[in-house]
Structure formats: C-alpha cells, structure tokens
C-alpha cells in the first residue's frame, strides 16, 4: 500500500496554477458585474 501512495496522482504545480487562474477570473467577473450595476445608477 505504501508503494501505491508513493506516486502522486495529481500534478500540484498545474493544479495550483489552475486554481489561481480560476480565482482571478472569478474576481474579475464579480468586479465587472459590480461595475455594471453601479454604472446604471444616475
């Protein structure tokens, strides 16, 4: 069982990059929505 757990099934470097990109895109979308909501008020 120890040999089965010795190799990683996930590339953590790639996963960290993907999570960072996903977080940045999510923040950008939320900011875009907030800017559109605030720009409609006069």
Secondary structure, 3 states (H helix, E strand, C coil): CHHHHHCCCCCHHHHHHHHHHHHHHHHHHHHHHHHHHHHCCC
